[in-house]
Amino acid sequence: MEDAPNSLKFLAGKVNFCTLLPMRSVPFKVVCLLGMNDADYPRTQTPNSFDLMQYHYQKGDRVRRDDDRYLFLEALLAARDYCYISYVGRSITDNQPKEPSVLVSQLLDYINQGQSENALTVIEHPMTAFSPDNFKYNEKFTRSFATKWCHSTI
């Protein structure tokens, strides 16, 4: 009997991509949460026209937004060494600042309690790979080693 291809196996390789699902809180060294934008997460659920429960909510009924809050916390707890959270911080049409998910904002508020600003936890990357800001010394992290982009900034 043949083994299933790697695309069908969960946790088959060194890097795994999956959606946030309950009971997948397996600990990892690094957990990356991508697309944590304000309008995208927690998800808003448009009820179906035939769903009569939407009109008569009762205690104990599932709420998708509450489930997403739980999954976010579960993903944070699964990160053993690092947790990387990304979101689109600028509009692609007019470059205006955009907010992260309310869950990310709450996490940042908690982390930054007692600190003057969140510069220690939030890093805004330049829009282009050849931006001069990528080649300035920064003690937080090294932004670029790409010499092909360095020459175009000079």
For each residue, the residues with C-beta under 8 A, 3 or more apart:
1:
2:
3:
4: 8 9
5: 8 9
6: 9 12 13
7:
8: 4 5
9: 4 5 6 12
10: 16 18
11: 16 26
12: 6 9 16
13: 6 16
14:
15:
16: 10 11 12 13
17:
18: 10 21 24
19:
20: 24 33 68 71 72 74 75
21: 18 24 71
22: 67 70 71 74
23:
24: 18 20 21 74
25: 74 75 77 78
26: 11 78
27: 78 79 80
28: 31 78 79 80
29: 79 80 81 82
30: 79 81 82 83 84
31: 28 75 76 78 79 82 83 84
32: 83 84 85 86
33: 20 36 72 75 83 84 85 86
34: 86
35: 40 41 86 87 88
36: 33 40 41 85 86 87 100 101 103 104
37: 40 41 87 88 98 100 101
38: 87 98 99 100 101 102
39:
40: 35 36 37 43 101
41: 35 36 37 68 72 101 103
42: 64 65 68 69 72 101 102 103
43: 40 64 65 68
44: 64 65
45: 64 65
46:
47: 51 54
48: 51
49:
50:
51: 47 48 54
52: 55 56
53: 56 57 61
54: 47 51 57
55: 52
56: 52 53
57: 53 54 61
58: 61
59:
60:
61: 53 57 58
62: 66 67
63: 66 67
64: 42 43 44 45 67 68
65: 42 43 44 45 68 69
66: 62 63 69 70
67: 22 62 63 64 70 71
68: 20 41 42 43 64 65 71 72 103
69: 42 65 66 72 73 103
70: 22 66 67 73 74
71: 20 21 22 67 68 74 75
72: 20 33 41 42 68 69 75 76 103
73: 69 70 76 77
74: 20 22 24 25 70 71 77 78
75: 20 25 31 33 71 72 78 79 83
76: 31 72 73 79 83 107
77: 25 73 74
78: 25 26 27 28 31 74 75
79: 27 28 29 30 31 75 76 82 83
80: 27 28 29
81: 29 30
82: 29 30 31 79
83: 30 31 32 33 75 76 79
84: 30 31 32 33
85: 32 33 36 100 104 107
86: 32 33 34 35 36
87: 35 36 37 38 98 100 101 104
88: 35 37 92 98
89: 97 98 100 124
90: 95 96 97 98 127
91: 94 95 96 97 98
92: 88
93:
94: 91
95: 90 91 127
96: 90 91
97: 89 90 91
98: 37 38 87 88 89 90 91
99: 38 105
100: 36 37 38 85 87 89 104 105 108
101: 36 37 38 40 41 42 87 104 105
102: 38 42 105 106
103: 36 41 42 68 69 72 106 107
104: 36 85 87 100 101 107 108
105: 99 100 101 102 108 109
106: 102 103 109 110
107: 76 85 103 104 110 111
108: 100 104 105 111 112 118 121 122
109: 105 106 112 113
110: 106 107 113
111: 107 108 118 121
112: 108 109 115 117 118 120 121
113: 109 110
114:
115: 112 118 120
116:
117: 112 120
118: 108 111 112 115 121 122
119: 122
120: 112 115 117 140
121: 108 111 112 118
122: 108 118 119
123: 140 141
124: 89
125: 143
126: 131 133 134
127: 90 95 131
128: 131
129: 134 144 146 149
130: 134 149 152 153
131: 126 127 128 134 153
132: 135 136 153
133: 126 136 143
134: 126 129 130 131 143 144 149 153
135: 132 143 144 149 150 153
136: 132 133 143
137:
138: 141 142 143
139:
140: 120 123
141: 123 138
142: 138 145
143: 125 133 134 135 136 138
144: 129 134 135 149 150
145: 142
146: 129 149 150
147: 150 151
148: 151 152
149: 129 130 134 135 144 146 152 153
150: 135 144 146 147 153 154
151: 147 148 154
152: 130 148 149
153: 130 131 132 134 135 149 150
154: 150 151
